[in-house]
Amino acid sequence: MAADPHVISKREGLCIAVVLLGLLLLSAAVGAYGISVEELFQLIFSTEIVTNSTTHFVFWQLRLPRLLFALVIGAGLAVSGAT
């Protein structure tokens, strides 16, 4: 009996998740207003909220909504094209 070609292994799923996370971090950092990876981690995991900084605005108001929207749309397109 042949294996189902549409089933991925745990290793493949983990690799896809790691690549996706890396690409999300890269796309959040690159742009007209550059944000370093250190600044990204500070924005995401910091307990202090500094709402008057440009970096805070660019990440939370511009880049994160675009990233989440692109992620949801990409997932929808992948599911609609699945056989």
N, CA, C and O of each residue as an XYZ file, in Angstrom:
332
protein
N       0.839     -1.176      0.000
C       0.000      0.000      0.000
C       0.890      1.247      0.000
O       1.807      1.344      0.816
N       0.641      2.177     -0.879
C       1.452      3.386     -1.006
C       1.043      4.419      0.046
O      -0.115      4.486      0.460
N       2.013      5.211      0.459
C       1.747      6.272      1.429
C       0.986      7.412      0.757
O       1.143      7.670     -0.436
N       0.166      8.080      1.544
C      -0.601      9.211      1.024
C       0.344     10.384      0.763
O       1.023     10.831      1.687
N       0.407     10.896     -0.471
C       1.349     11.983     -0.783
C       0.960     13.319     -0.146
O       1.776     14.240     -0.132
N      -0.263     13.453      0.380
C      -0.724     14.711      0.955
C      -0.440     14.817      2.450
O      -0.690     15.861      3.054
N       0.075     13.756      3.049
C       0.375     13.763      4.478
C       1.848     14.118      4.667
O       2.722     13.527      4.033
N       2.117     15.095      5.547
C       3.503     15.473      5.814
C       3.918     14.926      7.171
O       3.093     14.759      8.068
N       5.197     14.655      7.305
C       5.703     14.122      8.563
C       5.858     15.248      9.578
O       5.762     16.427      9.236
N       6.099     14.867     10.833
C       6.299     15.868     11.880
C       7.533     16.708     11.600
O       7.543     17.911     11.860
N       8.567     16.082     11.074
C       9.802     16.804     10.753
C       9.556     17.845      9.669
O      10.032     18.975      9.772
N       8.817     17.469      8.633
C       8.503     18.421      7.568
C       7.640     19.566      8.092
O       7.858     20.724      7.733
N       6.672     19.249      8.932
C       5.815     20.274      9.516
C       6.597     21.233     10.387
O       6.355     22.440     10.365
N       7.539     20.698     11.159
C       8.386     21.543     12.002
C       9.269     22.444     11.145
O       9.437     23.623     11.454
N       9.827     21.899     10.079
C      10.660     22.709      9.170
C       9.853     23.824      8.528
O      10.339     24.949      8.411
N       8.642     23.534      8.116
C       7.780     24.547      7.518
C       7.457     25.637      8.535
O       7.469     26.820      8.198
N       7.169     25.251      9.772
C       6.858     26.227     10.811
C       8.049     27.121     11.130
O       7.881     28.323     11.338
N       9.248     26.552     11.172
C      10.454     27.338     11.454
C      10.731     28.319     10.319
O      11.060     29.479     10.566
N      10.601     27.862      9.091
C      10.815     28.744      7.936
C       9.768     29.858      7.926
O      10.098     31.015      7.662
N       8.516     29.520      8.210
C       7.454     30.520      8.249
C       7.729     31.570      9.321
O       7.569     32.764      9.068
N       8.138     31.144     10.504
C       8.452     32.077     11.580
C       9.625     32.979     11.202
O       9.598     34.181     11.466
N      10.652     32.400     10.586
C      11.798     33.191     10.149
C      11.421     34.223      9.099
O      11.887     35.361      9.142
N      10.585     33.827      8.164
C      10.146     34.769      7.130
C       9.259     35.864      7.699
O       9.317     37.006      7.242
N       8.440     35.532      8.691
C       7.618     36.547      9.340
C       8.485     37.564     10.071
O       8.229     38.766      9.998
N       9.513     37.085     10.781
C      10.431     38.002     11.463
C      11.187     38.869     10.459
O      11.366     40.068     10.673
N      11.622     38.260      9.373
C      12.340     39.014      8.347
C      11.452     40.086      7.726
O      11.887     41.224      7.550
N      10.223     39.738      7.397
C       9.334     40.719      6.779
C       8.900     41.802      7.762
O       8.557     42.908      7.346
N       8.908     41.498      9.071
C       8.597     42.529     10.065
C       9.765     43.484     10.249
O       9.565     44.639     10.626
N      10.972     43.023      9.991
C      12.158     43.844     10.214
C      12.538     44.695      9.003
O      13.111     45.772      9.165
N      12.230     44.232      7.802
C      12.674     44.903      6.581
C      11.591     45.865      6.098
O      10.405     45.535      6.077
N      12.021     47.036      5.720
C      11.092     48.021      5.179
C      11.760     49.375      5.074
O      12.965     49.500      5.290
N      10.973     50.390      4.742
C      11.519     51.739      4.631
C      12.058     52.216      5.973
O      13.055     52.937      6.027
N      11.403     51.815      7.050
C      11.878     52.109      8.399
C      12.376     50.791      8.979
O      11.574     49.958      9.401
N      13.678     50.596      9.005
C      14.253     49.336      9.460
C      14.106     49.133     10.957
O      14.301     50.057     11.747
N      13.761     47.916     11.332
C      13.657     47.526     12.736
C      14.582     46.338     12.938
O      14.487     45.344     12.218
N      15.474     46.438     13.912
C      16.394     45.330     14.161
C      15.654     44.183     14.851
O      14.573     44.371     15.408
N      16.247     43.011     14.803
C      15.645     41.840     15.438
C      15.555     42.046     16.947
O      14.583     41.625     17.575
N      16.555     42.687     17.528
C      16.512     42.984     18.967
C      15.325     43.876     19.300
O      14.626     43.640     20.286
N      15.093     44.897     18.484
C      13.953     45.786     18.712
C      12.635     45.035     18.558
O      11.685     45.288     19.298
N      12.575     44.114     17.601
C      11.356     43.321     17.431
C      11.054     42.505     18.682
O       9.918     42.484     19.155
N      12.072     41.834     19.217
C      11.858     41.040     20.426
C      11.481     41.922     21.608
O      10.658     41.524     22.433
N      12.066     43.108     21.706
C      11.695     44.032     22.772
C      10.249     44.493     22.618
O       9.525     44.596     23.609
N       9.823     44.769     21.395
C       8.440     45.187     21.158
C       7.445     44.088     21.505
O       6.392     44.356     22.084
N       7.777     42.859     21.152
C       6.844     41.752     21.341
C       6.804     41.295     22.791
O       5.723     41.058     23.331
N       7.970     41.164     23.436
C       8.033     40.535     24.753
C       8.226     41.504     25.916
O       8.288     41.067     27.065
N       8.319     42.787     25.656
C       8.557     43.752     26.726
C       7.286     43.983     27.538
O       6.181     44.001     26.995
N       7.459     44.158     28.848
C       6.315     44.465     29.711
C       6.040     45.967     29.732
O       4.937     46.391     30.079
N       7.034     46.769     29.361
C       6.845     48.216     29.286
C       6.264     48.576     27.925
O       6.741     48.109     26.891
N       5.247     49.397     27.938
C       4.606     49.806     26.696
C       4.957     51.264     26.428
O       4.572     52.159     27.181
N       5.687     51.484     25.355
C       6.052     52.837     24.943
C       5.282     53.137     23.672
O       5.666     52.707     22.584
N       4.199     53.872     23.814
C       3.319     54.086     22.665
C       3.712     55.297     21.824
O       3.148     55.502     20.749
N       4.661     56.097     22.285
C       4.992     57.293     21.522
C       6.197     57.103     20.603
O       6.636     58.067     19.976
N       6.741     55.898     20.503
C       7.894     55.694     19.642
C       7.456     55.341     18.215
O       6.409     54.732     17.997
N       8.274     55.736     17.278
C       8.001     55.443     15.875
C       8.061     53.944     15.607
O       7.264     53.411     14.835
N       9.012     53.270     16.251
C       9.149     51.823     16.065
C       7.895     51.099     16.525
O       7.429     50.175     15.857
N       7.350     51.507     17.649
C       6.115     50.902     18.172
C       4.974     51.068     17.175
O       4.250     50.114     16.890
N       4.816     52.269     16.648
C       3.755     52.525     15.682
C       3.936     51.705     14.409
O       2.990     51.087     13.921
N       5.152     51.704     13.878
C       5.411     50.997     12.620
C       5.122     49.512     12.773
O       4.515     48.903     11.893
N       5.555     48.926     13.889
C       5.349     47.478     14.056
C       3.891     47.141     14.347
O       3.296     46.333     13.634
N       3.300     47.750     15.386
C       1.970     47.348     15.839
C       0.850     47.860     14.939
O      -0.185     47.203     14.829
N       1.023     48.997     14.300
C      -0.055     49.566     13.502
C       0.064     49.289     12.003
O      -0.942     49.302     11.294
N       1.273     49.040     11.517
C       1.453     48.839     10.082
C       1.864     47.414      9.731
O       1.171     46.723      8.985
N       2.993     46.987     10.275
C       3.560     45.715      9.809
C       2.843     44.488     10.351
O       2.578     43.560      9.586
N       2.520     44.446     11.636
C       1.866     43.258     12.198
C       0.500     42.991     11.563
O       0.222     41.844     11.210
N      -0.369     44.001     11.401
C      -1.636     43.709     10.710
C      -1.446     43.198      9.287
O      -2.173     42.310      8.842
N      -0.465     43.759      8.569
C      -0.202     43.277      7.206
C       0.299     41.839      7.210
O      -0.095     41.036      6.365
N       1.169     41.516      8.164
C       1.692     40.157      8.252
C       0.582     39.156      8.565
O       0.496     38.101      7.937
N      -0.261     39.489      9.532
C      -1.349     38.579      9.891
C      -2.341     38.424      8.750
O      -2.831     37.325      8.490
N      -2.635     39.522      8.070
C      -3.535     39.464      6.921
C      -2.957     38.585      5.815
O      -3.663     37.763      5.231
N      -1.675     38.764      5.535
C      -1.025     37.946      4.504
C      -1.001     36.471      4.905
O      -1.176     35.593      4.060
N      -0.787     36.204      6.180
C      -0.763     34.820      6.667
C      -2.142     34.163      6.502
O      -2.236     33.024      6.047
N      -3.191     34.874      6.866
C      -4.548     34.332      6.748
C      -4.938     34.145      5.281
O      -5.523     33.124      4.919
N      -4.620     35.115      4.448
C      -4.957     35.009      3.019
C      -4.168     33.867      2.371
O      -4.717     33.109      1.572
N      -2.889     33.745      2.713
C      -2.081     32.645      2.174
C      -2.606     31.286      2.597
O      -2.640     30.351      1.797
N      -3.014     31.177      3.849
C      -3.578     29.908      4.324
C      -4.884     29.604      3.599
O      -5.143     28.459      3.228
N      -5.700     30.627      3.399
C      -6.965     30.424      2.660
C      -6.734     29.987      1.235
O      -7.435     29.110      0.730
N      -5.763     30.585      0.582
C      -5.447     30.190     -0.785
C      -4.888     28.767     -0.831
O      -5.180     28.007     -1.754
N      -4.079     28.414      0.176
C      -3.538     27.059      0.204
C      -4.638     26.021      0.399
O      -4.622     24.961     -0.228
N      -5.590     26.333      1.271
C      -6.680     25.388      1.517
C      -7.599     25.290      0.306
O      -8.073     24.204     -0.028
N      -7.852     26.413     -0.349
C      -8.747     26.379     -1.508
C      -8.124     25.633     -2.679
O      -8.843     25.086     -3.515
N      -6.800     25.604     -2.752
C      -6.139     24.895     -3.837
C      -5.812     23.455     -3.515
O      -5.310     22.722     -4.366
N      -6.094     23.042     -2.281
C      -5.781     21.662     -1.876
C      -6.751     20.700     -2.550
O      -7.928     21.006     -2.740
N      -6.231     19.538     -2.904
C      -7.100     18.532     -3.543
C      -7.315     17.366     -2.618
O      -8.017     16.419     -2.972
